[in-house]
């Protein structure tokens, strides 16, 4: 499970991660509480999943200016 904290564009990030499907890695939002989004992933290496999520968000047009944190929960 990975935890993403982001005060803005939560719907955008949710859609971005839930449609991500490369190299067999997928994400599914399981909870949202305030700024905290919780996603489960289908790979066992959650550190790798967190890195993939962060890189995917940063690669978007708004990712470089969007404030967010990704951690393993």
N, CA, C, O and CB atoms as a CASP TS submission, in Angstrom:
PFRMAT TS
TARGET T0000
AUTHOR 0000-0000-0000
METHOD Language model
MODEL 1
PARENT N/A
ATOM      1  N   UNK     1       0.851  -1.162   0.000  1.00  0.00           N
ATOM      2  CA  UNK     1       0.000   0.000   0.000  1.00  0.00           C
ATOM      3  C   UNK     1       0.900   1.230   0.000  1.00  0.00           C
ATOM      4  O   UNK     1       1.888   1.289   0.732  1.00  0.00           O
ATOM      5  CB  UNK     1      -0.970  -0.005   1.220  1.00  0.00           C
ATOM      6  N   UNK     2       0.550   2.211  -0.828  1.00  0.00           N
ATOM      7  CA  UNK     2       1.286   3.468  -0.831  1.00  0.00           C
ATOM      8  C   UNK     2       0.339   4.594  -0.424  1.00  0.00           C
ATOM      9  O   UNK     2      -0.863   4.548  -0.683  1.00  0.00           O
ATOM     10  CB  UNK     2       1.917   3.746  -2.230  1.00  0.00           C
ATOM     11  N   UNK     3       0.911   5.594   0.212  1.00  0.00           N
ATOM     12  CA  UNK     3       0.142   6.743   0.684  1.00  0.00           C
ATOM     13  C   UNK     3       0.656   7.977  -0.036  1.00  0.00           C
ATOM     14  O   UNK     3       1.859   8.230  -0.096  1.00  0.00           O
ATOM     15  CB  UNK     3       0.248   6.910   2.239  1.00  0.00           C
ATOM     16  N   UNK     4      -0.275   8.729  -0.574  1.00  0.00           N
ATOM     17  CA  UNK     4       0.055   9.932  -1.308  1.00  0.00           C
ATOM     18  C   UNK     4      -0.646  11.105  -0.638  1.00  0.00           C
ATOM     19  O   UNK     4      -1.869  11.105  -0.499  1.00  0.00           O
ATOM     20  CB  UNK     4      -0.349   9.809  -2.805  1.00  0.00           C
ATOM     21  N   UNK     5       0.119  12.092  -0.229  1.00  0.00           N
ATOM     22  CA  UNK     5      -0.447  13.308   0.357  1.00  0.00           C
ATOM     23  C   UNK     5      -0.357  14.419  -0.670  1.00  0.00           C
ATOM     24  O   UNK     5       0.724  14.742  -1.162  1.00  0.00           O
ATOM     25  CB  UNK     5       0.290  13.705   1.676  1.00  0.00           C
ATOM     26  N   UNK     6      -1.501  15.000  -0.987  1.00  0.00           N
ATOM     27  CA  UNK     6      -1.535  16.055  -1.987  1.00  0.00           C
ATOM     28  C   UNK     6      -2.749  16.951  -1.718  1.00  0.00           C
ATOM     29  O   UNK     6      -3.878  16.461  -1.683  1.00  0.00           O
ATOM     30  CB  UNK     6      -1.585  15.458  -3.429  1.00  0.00           C
ATOM     31  N   UNK     7      -2.532  18.243  -1.531  1.00  0.00           N
ATOM     32  CA  UNK     7      -3.659  19.127  -1.234  1.00  0.00           C
ATOM     33  C   UNK     7      -4.504  19.490  -2.463  1.00  0.00           C
ATOM     34  O   UNK     7      -5.656  19.900  -2.322  1.00  0.00           O
ATOM     35  CB  UNK     7      -3.148  20.385  -0.596  1.00  0.00           C
ATOM     36  N   UNK     8      -3.935  19.342  -3.662  1.00  0.00           N
ATOM     37  CA  UNK     8      -4.646  19.746  -4.880  1.00  0.00           C
ATOM     38  C   UNK     8      -4.586  18.642  -5.926  1.00  0.00           C
ATOM     39  O   UNK     8      -3.706  17.782  -5.888  1.00  0.00           O
ATOM     40  CB  UNK     8      -4.052  21.050  -5.450  1.00  0.00           C
ATOM     41  N   UNK     9      -5.533  18.676  -6.862  1.00  0.00           N
ATOM     42  CA  UNK     9      -5.560  17.780  -8.026  1.00  0.00           C
ATOM     43  C   UNK     9      -5.627  16.303  -7.636  1.00  0.00           C
ATOM     44  O   UNK     9      -5.037  15.459  -8.309  1.00  0.00           O
ATOM     45  CB  UNK     9      -4.334  18.019  -8.888  1.00  0.00           C
ATOM     46  N   UNK    10      -6.335  15.988  -6.563  1.00  0.00           N
ATOM     47  CA  UNK    10      -6.444  14.591  -6.118  1.00  0.00           C
ATOM     48  C   UNK    10      -7.185  13.732  -7.139  1.00  0.00           C
ATOM     49  O   UNK    10      -6.810  12.579  -7.355  1.00  0.00           O
ATOM     50  CB  UNK    10      -7.159  14.518  -4.765  1.00  0.00           C
ATOM     51  N   UNK    11      -8.226  14.269  -7.768  1.00  0.00           N
ATOM     52  CA  UNK    11      -8.947  13.508  -8.790  1.00  0.00           C
ATOM     53  C   UNK    11      -8.055  13.229  -9.996  1.00  0.00           C
ATOM     54  O   UNK    11      -8.089  12.138 -10.565  1.00  0.00           O
ATOM     55  CB  UNK    11     -10.207  14.265  -9.230  1.00  0.00           C
ATOM     56  N   UNK    12      -7.272  14.208 -10.372  1.00  0.00           N
ATOM     57  CA  UNK    12      -6.335  14.067 -11.492  1.00  0.00           C
ATOM     58  C   UNK    12      -5.317  12.963 -11.205  1.00  0.00           C
ATOM     59  O   UNK    12      -5.060  12.107 -12.052  1.00  0.00           O
ATOM     60  CB  UNK    12      -5.608  15.406 -11.764  1.00  0.00           C
ATOM     61  N   UNK    13      -4.748  12.991 -10.011  1.00  0.00           N
ATOM     62  CA  UNK    13      -3.752  11.989  -9.619  1.00  0.00           C
ATOM     63  C   UNK    13      -4.379  10.604  -9.518  1.00  0.00           C
ATOM     64  O   UNK    13      -3.778   9.614  -9.936  1.00  0.00           O
ATOM     65  CB  UNK    13      -3.106  12.371  -8.280  1.00  0.00           C
ATOM     66  N   UNK    14      -5.582  10.535  -8.967  1.00  0.00           N
ATOM     67  CA  UNK    14      -6.270   9.246  -8.861  1.00  0.00           C
ATOM     68  C   UNK    14      -6.479   8.639 -10.237  1.00  0.00           C
ATOM     69  O   UNK    14      -6.192   7.460 -10.444  1.00  0.00           O
ATOM     70  CB  UNK    14      -7.618   9.406  -8.142  1.00  0.00           C
ATOM     71  N   UNK    15      -6.974   9.424 -11.174  1.00  0.00           N
ATOM     72  CA  UNK    15      -7.195   8.922 -12.534  1.00  0.00           C
ATOM     73  C   UNK    15      -5.876   8.519 -13.193  1.00  0.00           C
ATOM     74  O   UNK    15      -5.796   7.490 -13.865  1.00  0.00           O
ATOM     75  CB  UNK    15      -7.906   9.985 -13.387  1.00  0.00           C
ATOM     76  N   UNK    16      -4.854   9.333 -12.994  1.00  0.00           N
ATOM     77  CA  UNK    16      -3.550   9.050 -13.577  1.00  0.00           C
ATOM     78  C   UNK    16      -3.007   7.706 -13.092  1.00  0.00           C
ATOM     79  O   UNK    16      -2.553   6.889 -13.892  1.00  0.00           O
ATOM     80  CB  UNK    16      -2.566  10.169 -13.239  1.00  0.00           C
ATOM     81  N   UNK    17      -3.055   7.485 -11.790  1.00  0.00           N
ATOM     82  CA  UNK    17      -2.500   6.244 -11.246  1.00  0.00           C
ATOM     83  C   UNK    17      -3.391   5.031 -11.527  1.00  0.00           C
ATOM     84  O   UNK    17      -2.886   3.939 -11.787  1.00  0.00           O
ATOM     85  CB  UNK    17      -2.290   6.387  -9.749  1.00  0.00           C
ATOM     86  N   UNK    18      -4.695   5.214 -11.477  1.00  0.00           N
ATOM     87  CA  UNK    18      -5.579   4.068 -11.715  1.00  0.00           C
ATOM     88  C   UNK    18      -5.566   3.621 -13.178  1.00  0.00           C
ATOM     89  O   UNK    18      -5.926   2.481 -13.471  1.00  0.00           O
ATOM     90  CB  UNK    18      -7.004   4.414 -11.298  1.00  0.00           C
ATOM     91  N   UNK    19      -5.161   4.490 -14.093  1.00  0.00           N
ATOM     92  CA  UNK    19      -5.060   4.093 -15.499  1.00  0.00           C
ATOM     93  C   UNK    19      -3.640   3.659 -15.864  1.00  0.00           C
ATOM     94  O   UNK    19      -3.396   3.228 -16.991  1.00  0.00           O
ATOM     95  CB  UNK    19      -5.498   5.245 -16.403  1.00  0.00           C
ATOM     96  N   UNK    20      -2.710   3.767 -14.927  1.00  0.00           N
ATOM     97  CA  UNK    20      -1.332   3.349 -15.164  1.00  0.00           C
ATOM     98  C   UNK    20      -1.289   1.824 -15.250  1.00  0.00           C
ATOM     99  O   UNK    20      -1.828   1.134 -14.385  1.00  0.00           O
ATOM    100  CB  UNK    20      -0.382   3.872 -14.036  1.00  0.00           C
ATOM    101  N   UNK    21      -0.655   1.306 -16.285  1.00  0.00           N
ATOM    102  CA  UNK    21      -0.503  -0.148 -16.430  1.00  0.00           C
ATOM    103  C   UNK    21       0.694  -0.418 -17.338  1.00  0.00           C
ATOM    104  O   UNK    21       0.544  -0.714 -18.523  1.00  0.00           O
ATOM    105  CB  UNK    21      -1.809  -0.806 -17.012  1.00  0.00           C
ATOM    106  N   UNK    22       1.868  -0.310 -16.758  1.00  0.00           N
ATOM    107  CA  UNK    22       3.104  -0.580 -17.497  1.00  0.00           C
ATOM    108  C   UNK    22       3.897  -1.617 -16.723  1.00  0.00           C
ATOM    109  O   UNK    22       3.951  -1.591 -15.493  1.00  0.00           O
ATOM    110  CB  UNK    22       3.945   0.725 -17.713  1.00  0.00           C
ATOM    111  N   UNK    23       4.505  -2.520 -17.457  1.00  0.00           N
ATOM    112  CA  UNK    23       5.327  -3.576 -16.867  1.00  0.00           C
ATOM    113  C   UNK    23       4.557  -4.361 -15.803  1.00  0.00           C
ATOM    114  O   UNK    23       5.151  -4.880 -14.858  1.00  0.00           O
ATOM    115  CB  UNK    23       6.595  -2.977 -16.257  1.00  0.00           C
ATOM    116  N   UNK    24       3.247  -4.445 -15.961  1.00  0.00           N
ATOM    117  CA  UNK    24       2.433  -5.213 -15.032  1.00  0.00           C
ATOM    118  C   UNK    24       2.145  -4.538 -13.709  1.00  0.00           C
ATOM    119  O   UNK    24       1.612  -5.176 -12.801  1.00  0.00           O
ATOM    120  CB  UNK    24       3.084  -6.487 -14.771  1.00  0.00           C
ATOM    121  N   UNK    25       2.481  -3.271 -13.572  1.00  0.00           N
ATOM    122  CA  UNK    25       2.243  -2.538 -12.321  1.00  0.00           C
ATOM    123  C   UNK    25       0.931  -1.779 -12.436  1.00  0.00           C
ATOM    124  O   UNK    25       0.711  -1.044 -13.399  1.00  0.00           O
ATOM    125  CB  UNK    25       3.421  -1.560 -12.003  1.00  0.00           C
ATOM    126  N   UNK    26       0.060  -1.961 -11.445  1.00  0.00           N
ATOM    127  CA  UNK    26      -1.212  -1.235 -11.422  1.00  0.00           C
ATOM    128  C   UNK    26      -1.451  -0.657 -10.031  1.00  0.00           C
ATOM    129  O   UNK    26      -0.894  -1.127  -9.040  1.00  0.00           O
ATOM    130  CB  UNK    26      -2.386  -2.164 -11.834  1.00  0.00           C
ATOM    131  N   UNK    27      -2.292   0.372  -9.982  1.00  0.00           N
ATOM    132  CA  UNK    27      -2.657   1.027  -8.725  1.00  0.00           C
ATOM    133  C   UNK    27      -4.180   1.091  -8.629  1.00  0.00           C
ATOM    134  O   UNK    27      -4.873   1.217  -9.639  1.00  0.00           O
ATOM    135  CB  UNK    27      -2.031   2.459  -8.630  1.00  0.00           C
ATOM    136  N   UNK    28      -4.685   1.003  -7.405  1.00  0.00           N
ATOM    137  CA  UNK    28      -6.124   1.142  -7.167  1.00  0.00           C
ATOM    138  C   UNK    28      -6.323   1.913  -5.872  1.00  0.00           C
ATOM    139  O   UNK    28      -5.815   1.527  -4.819  1.00  0.00           O
ATOM    140  CB  UNK    28      -6.832  -0.255  -7.102  1.00  0.00           C
ATOM    141  N   UNK    29      -7.074   3.014  -5.965  1.00  0.00           N
ATOM    142  CA  UNK    29      -7.334   3.816  -4.763  1.00  0.00           C
ATOM    143  C   UNK    29      -8.283   3.045  -3.852  1.00  0.00           C
ATOM    144  O   UNK    29      -9.331   2.566  -4.286  1.00  0.00           O
ATOM    145  CB  UNK    29      -7.935   5.214  -5.134  1.00  0.00           C
ATOM    146  N   UNK    30      -7.902   2.937  -2.592  1.00  0.00           N
ATOM    147  CA  UNK    30      -8.752   2.227  -1.640  1.00  0.00           C
ATOM    148  C   UNK    30      -9.309   3.146  -0.559  1.00  0.00           C
ATOM    149  O   UNK    30     -10.265   2.790   0.130  1.00  0.00           O
ATOM    150  CB  UNK    30      -7.978   1.100  -0.998  1.00  0.00           C
ATOM    151  N   UNK    31      -8.715   4.324  -0.409  1.00  0.00           N
ATOM    152  CA  UNK    31      -9.226   5.251   0.604  1.00  0.00           C
ATOM    153  C   UNK    31      -8.783   6.677   0.285  1.00  0.00           C
ATOM    154  O   UNK    31      -7.749   6.908  -0.341  1.00  0.00           O
ATOM    155  CB  UNK    31      -8.741   4.839   2.017  1.00  0.00           C
ATOM    156  N   UNK    32      -9.604   7.623   0.739  1.00  0.00           N
ATOM    157  CA  UNK    32      -9.268   9.043   0.631  1.00  0.00           C
ATOM    158  C   UNK    32      -9.772   9.723   1.891  1.00  0.00           C
ATOM    159  O   UNK    32     -10.949   9.634   2.238  1.00  0.00           O
ATOM    160  CB  UNK    32      -9.889   9.697  -0.661  1.00  0.00           C
ATOM    161  N   UNK    33      -8.865  10.396   2.561  1.00  0.00           N
ATOM    162  CA  UNK    33      -9.236  11.108   3.781  1.00  0.00           C
ATOM    163  C   UNK    33      -8.497  12.444   3.779  1.00  0.00           C
ATOM    164  O   UNK    33      -7.295  12.502   4.040  1.00  0.00           O
ATOM    165  CB  UNK    33      -8.896  10.265   5.070  1.00  0.00           C
ATOM    166  N   UNK    34      -9.221  13.497   3.487  1.00  0.00           N
ATOM    167  CA  UNK    34      -8.603  14.811   3.385  1.00  0.00           C
ATOM    168  C   UNK    34      -7.597  14.829   2.243  1.00  0.00           C
ATOM    169  O   UNK    34      -7.939  14.538   1.097  1.00  0.00           O
ATOM    170  CB  UNK    34      -7.921  15.196   4.708  1.00  0.00           C
ATOM    171  N   UNK    35      -6.340  15.178   2.568  1.00  0.00           N
ATOM    172  CA  UNK    35      -5.275  15.226   1.565  1.00  0.00           C
ATOM    173  C   UNK    35      -4.647  13.855   1.324  1.00  0.00           C
ATOM    174  O   UNK    35      -3.839  13.700   0.408  1.00  0.00           O
ATOM    175  CB  UNK    35      -4.201  16.212   1.993  1.00  0.00           C
ATOM    176  N   UNK    36      -4.999  12.883   2.114  1.00  0.00           N
ATOM    177  CA  UNK    36      -4.351  11.571   2.081  1.00  0.00           C
ATOM    178  C   UNK    36      -5.092  10.595   1.163  1.00  0.00           C
ATOM    179  O   UNK    36      -6.262  10.277   1.380  1.00  0.00           O
ATOM    180  CB  UNK    36      -4.265  10.992   3.495  1.00  0.00           C
ATOM    181  N   UNK    37      -4.385  10.132   0.140  1.00  0.00           N
ATOM    182  CA  UNK    37      -4.907   9.116  -0.775  1.00  0.00           C
ATOM    183  C   UNK    37      -4.146   7.821  -0.514  1.00  0.00           C
ATOM    184  O   UNK    37      -2.917   7.826  -0.433  1.00  0.00           O
ATOM    185  CB  UNK    37      -4.770   9.566  -2.280  1.00  0.00           C
ATOM    186  N   UNK    38      -4.861   6.730  -0.384  1.00  0.00           N
ATOM    187  CA  UNK    38      -4.230   5.436  -0.156  1.00  0.00           C
ATOM    188  C   UNK    38      -4.499   4.545  -1.358  1.00  0.00           C
ATOM    189  O   UNK    38      -5.643   4.370  -1.779  1.00  0.00           O
ATOM    190  CB  UNK    38      -4.752   4.776   1.154  1.00  0.00           C
ATOM    191  N   UNK    39      -3.426   3.987  -1.901  1.00  0.00           N
ATOM    192  CA  UNK    39      -3.517   3.116  -3.063  1.00  0.00           C
ATOM    193  C   UNK    39      -2.926   1.764  -2.732  1.00  0.00           C
ATOM    194  O   UNK    39      -1.940   1.663  -2.001  1.00  0.00           O
ATOM    195  CB  UNK    39      -2.805   3.734  -4.272  1.00  0.00           C
ATOM    196  N   UNK    40      -3.538   0.726  -3.278  1.00  0.00           N
ATOM    197  CA  UNK    40      -2.897  -0.578  -3.218  1.00  0.00           C
ATOM    198  C   UNK    40      -2.311  -0.848  -4.592  1.00  0.00           C
ATOM    199  O   UNK    40      -2.774  -0.317  -5.602  1.00  0.00           O
ATOM    200  CB  UNK    40      -3.905  -1.708  -2.785  1.00  0.00           C
ATOM    201  N   UNK    41      -1.292  -1.676  -4.607  1.00  0.00           N
ATOM    202  CA  UNK    41      -0.609  -2.010  -5.849  1.00  0.00           C
ATOM    203  C   UNK    41      -0.465  -3.521  -5.951  1.00  0.00           C
ATOM    204  O   UNK    41      -0.541  -4.234  -4.950  1.00  0.00           O
ATOM    205  CB  UNK    41       0.774  -1.319  -5.927  1.00  0.00           C
ATOM    206  N   UNK    42      -0.257  -3.992  -7.155  1.00  0.00           N
ATOM    207  CA  UNK    42      -0.187  -5.429  -7.357  1.00  0.00           C
ATOM    208  C   UNK    42       1.228  -5.993  -7.262  1.00  0.00           C
ATOM    209  O   UNK    42       1.418  -7.197  -7.435  1.00  0.00           O
ATOM    210  CB  UNK    42      -0.767  -5.770  -8.684  1.00  0.00           C
ATOM    211  N   UNK    43       2.228  -5.147  -6.991  1.00  0.00           N
ATOM    212  CA  UNK    43       3.593  -5.667  -6.851  1.00  0.00           C
ATOM    213  C   UNK    43       3.975  -5.678  -5.374  1.00  0.00           C
ATOM    214  O   UNK    43       3.488  -4.867  -4.586  1.00  0.00           O
ATOM    215  CB  UNK    43       4.607  -4.812  -7.677  1.00  0.00           C
ATOM    216  N   UNK    44       4.842  -6.597  -5.020  1.00  0.00           N
ATOM    217  CA  UNK    44       5.233  -6.747  -3.622  1.00  0.00           C
ATOM    218  C   UNK    44       6.193  -5.662  -3.164  1.00  0.00           C
ATOM    219  O   UNK    44       6.173  -5.272  -1.997  1.00  0.00           O
ATOM    220  CB  UNK    44       5.861  -8.096  -3.406  1.00  0.00           C
ATOM    221  N   UNK    45       7.032  -5.169  -4.064  1.00  0.00           N
ATOM    222  CA  UNK    45       8.013  -4.141  -3.713  1.00  0.00           C
ATOM    223  C   UNK    45       7.322  -2.773  -3.665  1.00  0.00           C
ATOM    224  O   UNK    45       7.246  -2.067  -4.670  1.00  0.00           O
ATOM    225  CB  UNK    45       9.196  -4.128  -4.736  1.00  0.00           C
ATOM    226  N   UNK    46       6.825  -2.418  -2.489  1.00  0.00           N
ATOM    227  CA  UNK    46       6.068  -1.168  -2.360  1.00  0.00           C
ATOM    228  C   UNK    46       6.948   0.060  -2.525  1.00  0.00           C
ATOM    229  O   UNK    46       6.463   1.108  -2.952  1.00  0.00           O
ATOM    230  CB  UNK    46       5.374  -1.115  -1.013  1.00  0.00           C
ATOM    231  N   UNK    47       8.228  -0.043  -2.197  1.00  0.00           N
ATOM    232  CA  UNK    47       9.154   1.080  -2.428  1.00  0.00           C
ATOM    233  C   UNK    47       9.243   1.374  -3.928  1.00  0.00           C
ATOM    234  O   UNK    47       9.246   2.533  -4.343  1.00  0.00           O
ATOM    235  CB  UNK    47      10.574   0.762  -1.849  1.00  0.00           C
ATOM    236  N   UNK    48       9.315   0.319  -4.727  1.00  0.00           N
ATOM    237  CA  UNK    48       9.351   0.484  -6.181  1.00  0.00           C
ATOM    238  C   UNK    48       8.043   1.089  -6.676  1.00  0.00           C
ATOM    239  O   UNK    48       8.052   1.956  -7.550  1.00  0.00           O
ATOM    240  CB  UNK    48       9.614  -0.868  -6.878  1.00  0.00           C
ATOM    241  N   UNK    49       6.923   0.640  -6.126  1.00  0.00           N
ATOM    242  CA  UNK    49       5.619   1.180  -6.512  1.00  0.00           C
ATOM    243  C   UNK    49       5.533   2.668  -6.181  1.00  0.00           C
ATOM    244  O   UNK    49       5.024   3.453  -6.982  1.00  0.00           O
ATOM    245  CB  UNK    49       4.488   0.413  -5.807  1.00  0.00           C
ATOM    246  N   UNK    50       6.026   3.058  -5.006  1.00  0.00           N
ATOM    247  CA  UNK    50       6.018   4.476  -4.614  1.00  0.00           C
ATOM    248  C   UNK    50       6.876   5.295  -5.561  1.00  0.00           C
ATOM    249  O   UNK    50       6.505   6.409  -5.932  1.00  0.00           O
ATOM    250  CB  UNK    50       6.519   4.647  -3.166  1.00  0.00           C
ATOM    251  N   UNK    51       8.014   4.756  -5.952  1.00  0.00           N
ATOM    252  CA  UNK    51       8.906   5.456  -6.890  1.00  0.00           C
ATOM    253  C   UNK    51       8.237   5.611  -8.250  1.00  0.00           C
ATOM    254  O   UNK    51       8.321   6.673  -8.868  1.00  0.00           O
ATOM    255  CB  UNK    51      10.245   4.696  -7.041  1.00  0.00           C
ATOM    256  N   UNK    52       7.577   4.562  -8.716  1.00  0.00           N
ATOM    257  CA  UNK    52       6.869   4.620  -9.999  1.00  0.00           C
ATOM    258  C   UNK    52       5.761   5.672  -9.953  1.00  0.00           C
ATOM    259  O   UNK    52       5.603   6.452 -10.891  1.00  0.00           O
ATOM    260  CB  UNK    52       6.279   3.237 -10.357  1.00  0.00           C
ATOM    261  N   UNK    53       4.996   5.691  -8.861  1.00  0.00           N
ATOM    262  CA  UNK    53       3.912   6.670  -8.714  1.00  0.00           C
ATOM    263  C   UNK    53       4.470   8.094  -8.749  1.00  0.00           C
ATOM    264  O   UNK    53       3.932   8.958  -9.442  1.00  0.00           O
ATOM    265  CB  UNK    53       3.137   6.430  -7.394  1.00  0.00           C
ATOM    266  N   UNK    54       5.536   8.332  -8.010  1.00  0.00           N
ATOM    267  CA  UNK    54       6.137   9.668  -7.963  1.00  0.00           C
ATOM    268  C   UNK    54       6.650  10.089  -9.337  1.00  0.00           C
ATOM    269  O   UNK    54       6.414  11.217  -9.771  1.00  0.00           O
ATOM    270  CB  UNK    54       7.282   9.704  -6.941  1.00  0.00           C
ATOM    271  N   UNK    55       7.350   9.189 -10.020  1.00  0.00           N
ATOM    272  CA  UNK    55       7.879   9.508 -11.351  1.00  0.00           C
ATOM    273  C   UNK    55       6.761   9.739 -12.360  1.00  0.00           C
ATOM    274  O   UNK    55       6.879  10.598 -13.235  1.00  0.00           O
ATOM    275  CB  UNK    55       8.793   8.387 -11.841  1.00  0.00           C
ATOM    276  N   UNK    56       5.681   8.978 -12.243  1.00  0.00           N
ATOM    277  CA  UNK    56       4.542   9.134 -13.154  1.00  0.00           C
ATOM    278  C   UNK    56       3.889  10.496 -12.970  1.00  0.00           C
ATOM    279  O   UNK    56       3.553  11.159 -13.951  1.00  0.00           O
ATOM    280  CB  UNK    56       3.508   8.018 -12.925  1.00  0.00           C
ATOM    281  N   UNK    57       3.708  10.915 -11.735  1.00  0.00           N
ATOM    282  CA  UNK    57       3.098  12.218 -11.459  1.00  0.00           C
ATOM    283  C   UNK    57       4.024  13.339 -11.927  1.00  0.00           C
ATOM    284  O   UNK    57       3.572  14.288 -12.568  1.00  0.00           O
ATOM    285  CB  UNK    57       2.787  12.369  -9.948  1.00  0.00           C
ATOM    286  N   UNK    58       5.317  13.236 -11.611  1.00  0.00           N
ATOM    287  CA  UNK    58       6.270  14.283 -12.008  1.00  0.00           C
ATOM    288  C   UNK    58       6.395  14.415 -13.523  1.00  0.00           C
ATOM    289  O   UNK    58       6.745  15.487 -14.018  1.00  0.00           O
ATOM    290  CB  UNK    58       7.637  13.993 -11.412  1.00  0.00           C
ATOM    291  N   UNK    59       6.115  13.343 -14.268  1.00  0.00           N
ATOM    292  CA  UNK    59       6.236  13.376 -15.728  1.00  0.00           C
ATOM    293  C   UNK    59       5.084  14.103 -16.405  1.00  0.00           C
ATOM    294  O   UNK    59       5.151  14.363 -17.607  1.00  0.00           O
ATOM    295  CB  UNK    59       6.322  11.973 -16.264  1.00  0.00           C
ATOM    296  N   UNK    60       4.033  14.437 -15.670  1.00  0.00           N
ATOM    297  CA  UNK    60       2.899  15.137 -16.270  1.00  0.00           C
ATOM    298  C   UNK    60       3.214  16.629 -16.399  1.00  0.00           C
ATOM    299  O   UNK    60       4.202  17.125 -15.860  1.00  0.00           O
ATOM    300  CB  UNK    60       1.616  14.923 -15.427  1.00  0.00           C
ATOM    301  N   UNK    61       2.348  17.319 -17.126  1.00  0.00           N
ATOM    302  CA  UNK    61       2.559  18.754 -17.344  1.00  0.00           C
ATOM    303  C   UNK    61       2.477  19.572 -16.059  1.00  0.00           C
ATOM    304  O   UNK    61       3.093  20.634 -15.977  1.00  0.00           O
ATOM    305  CB  UNK    61       1.546  19.274 -18.333  1.00  0.00           C
ATOM    306  N   UNK    62       1.742  19.114 -15.061  1.00  0.00           N
ATOM    307  CA  UNK    62       1.642  19.863 -13.805  1.00  0.00           C
ATOM    308  C   UNK    62       2.466  19.227 -12.685  1.00  0.00           C
ATOM    309  O   UNK    62       2.587  19.800 -11.602  1.00  0.00           O
ATOM    310  CB  UNK    62       0.187  19.964 -13.374  1.00  0.00           C
ATOM    311  N   UNK    63       3.020  18.073 -12.936  1.00  0.00           N
ATOM    312  CA  UNK    63       3.742  17.338 -11.897  1.00  0.00           C
ATOM    313  C   UNK    63       4.945  18.054 -11.332  1.00  0.00           C
ATOM    314  O   UNK    63       5.267  17.888 -10.156  1.00  0.00           O
ATOM    315  CB  UNK    63       4.178  16.041 -12.428  1.00  0.00           C
ATOM    316  N   UNK    64       5.614  18.844 -12.142  1.00  0.00           N
ATOM    317  CA  UNK    64       6.818  19.527 -11.671  1.00  0.00           C
ATOM    318  C   UNK    64       6.514  20.682 -10.717  1.00  0.00           C
ATOM    319  O   UNK    64       7.396  21.113  -9.975  1.00  0.00           O
ATOM    320  CB  UNK    64       7.606  20.043 -12.851  1.00  0.00           C
ATOM    321  N   UNK    65       5.287  21.186 -10.726  1.00  0.00           N
ATOM    322  CA  UNK    65       4.926  22.296  -9.830  1.00  0.00           C
ATOM    323  C   UNK    65       3.929  21.884  -8.754  1.00  0.00           C
ATOM    324  O   UNK    65       3.568  22.692  -7.899  1.00  0.00           O
ATOM    325  CB  UNK    65       4.348  23.444 -10.635  1.00  0.00           C
ATOM    326  N   UNK    66       3.490  20.645  -8.793  1.00  0.00           N
ATOM    327  CA  UNK    66       2.501  20.143  -7.852  1.00  0.00           C
ATOM    328  C   UNK    66       3.199  19.677  -6.574  1.00  0.00           C
ATOM    329  O   UNK    66       4.178  18.932  -6.628  1.00  0.00           O
ATOM    330  CB  UNK    66       1.681  18.991  -8.482  1.00  0.00           C
ATOM    331  N   UNK    67       2.687  20.120  -5.429  1.00  0.00           N
ATOM    332  CA  UNK    67       3.257  19.673  -4.159  1.00  0.00           C
ATOM    333  C   UNK    67       2.581  18.377  -3.751  1.00  0.00           C
ATOM    334  O   UNK    67       1.357  18.321  -3.631  1.00  0.00           O
ATOM    335  CB  UNK    67       3.094  20.755  -3.052  1.00  0.00           C
ATOM    336  N   UNK    68       3.377  17.330  -3.538  1.00  0.00           N
ATOM    337  CA  UNK    68       2.846  16.054  -3.090  1.00  0.00           C
ATOM    338  C   UNK    68       3.956  15.233  -2.450  1.00  0.00           C
ATOM    339  O   UNK    68       5.140  15.489  -2.667  1.00  0.00           O
ATOM    340  CB  UNK    68       2.206  15.286  -4.263  1.00  0.00           C
ATOM    341  N   UNK    69       3.560  14.251  -1.666  1.00  0.00           N
ATOM    342  CA  UNK    69       4.497  13.315  -1.035  1.00  0.00           C
ATOM    343  C   UNK    69       3.971  11.906  -1.248  1.00  0.00           C
ATOM    344  O   UNK    69       2.768  11.663  -1.165  1.00  0.00           O
ATOM    345  CB  UNK    69       4.678  13.621   0.494  1.00  0.00           C
ATOM    346  N   UNK    70       4.875  10.988  -1.522  1.00  0.00           N
ATOM    347  CA  UNK    70       4.518   9.588  -1.681  1.00  0.00           C
ATOM    348  C   UNK    70       5.331   8.776  -0.675  1.00  0.00           C
ATOM    349  O   UNK    70       6.548   8.932  -0.575  1.00  0.00           O
ATOM    350  CB  UNK    70       4.771   9.098  -3.147  1.00  0.00           C
ATOM    351  N   UNK    71       4.649   7.914   0.062  1.00  0.00           N
ATOM    352  CA  UNK    71       5.330   7.064   1.026  1.00  0.00           C
ATOM    353  C   UNK    71       4.697   5.678   1.047  1.00  0.00           C
ATOM    354  O   UNK    71       3.625   5.456   0.483  1.00  0.00           O
ATOM    355  CB  UNK    71       5.291   7.694   2.427  1.00  0.00           C
ATOM    356  N   UNK    72       5.374   4.768   1.699  1.00  0.00           N
ATOM    357  CA  UNK    72       4.882   3.406   1.831  1.00  0.00           C
ATOM    358  C   UNK    72       4.172   3.304   3.172  1.00  0.00           C
ATOM    359  O   UNK    72       4.673   3.771   4.195  1.00  0.00           O
ATOM    360  CB  UNK    72       6.043   2.358   1.716  1.00  0.00           C
ATOM    361  N   UNK    73       2.987   2.679   3.150  1.00  0.00           N
ATOM    362  CA  UNK    73       2.217   2.599   4.383  1.00  0.00           C
ATOM    363  C   UNK    73       1.980   1.256   4.840  1.00  0.00           C
ATOM    364  O   UNK    73       1.340   1.060   5.873  1.00  0.00           O
ATOM    365  CB  UNK    73       0.965   3.244   4.245  1.00  0.00           C
TER
END
